[in-house]
Amino acid sequence: MDDLDRTIHEPARLRILTLLSGVDEADFSFLLNTVGLTKGNLSSHMDKLEKAGYVTIVKTFNGRIPHTDFRLTPEGRSALEKYWEELDAIRAMHDARE
């Protein structure tokens, strides 16, 4: 069994990726309200996820108002799936001991 992906294992990033796995895309306001982070904290986590190749960030403007959308990449979806499989393997080892 490989070590758990530390980028995903951080609780806020796990919540973000899990949420993004259920939608085509989510905007900054939606994520901010759903995951309950500050703007700066959310931005920091999204930057780490983008650098890992797990999300894409699309910045546009609605008139003069900035708008940011986030999408889970195929690599991010695969990494999240692998993460859940590794957690299942850990749980199975625990269950086997009982």
Residue pairs with C-beta under 8 A, 6 or more apart in sequence:
1 86
1 89
1 90
2 86
4 83
4 86
4 87
5 79
5 82
5 83
7 13
7 48
7 49
7 52
7 54
7 79
8 14
8 17
8 54
8 79
8 80
8 83
9 83
10 45
12 35
12 37
12 41
12 45
13 45
13 48
13 49
14 83
15 35
16 31
16 35
16 42
16 45
16 46
16 49
16 55
16 70
17 49
17 54
17 55
17 72
17 76
17 80
18 80
19 26
19 31
19 34
19 35
20 26
20 55
20 70
20 71
20 72
20 76
21 72
21 77
21 80
24 71
25 58
25 69
25 70
25 71
26 34
26 69
26 70
27 67
27 68
27 69
27 70
28 42
28 67
28 68
28 69
28 70
31 42
31 46
31 70
32 39
32 42
35 42
37 45
46 55
46 57
46 70
49 55
49 76
50 56
50 57
52 76
52 79
53 73
53 75
53 76
54 72
54 73
54 75
54 76
54 79
54 80
55 70
55 71
55 72
55 73
55 76
56 70
56 71
56 73
57 68
57 69
57 70
58 68
58 69
58 70
58 71
59 66
59 67
59 68
60 66
60 67
60 68
60 69
61 67
72 80
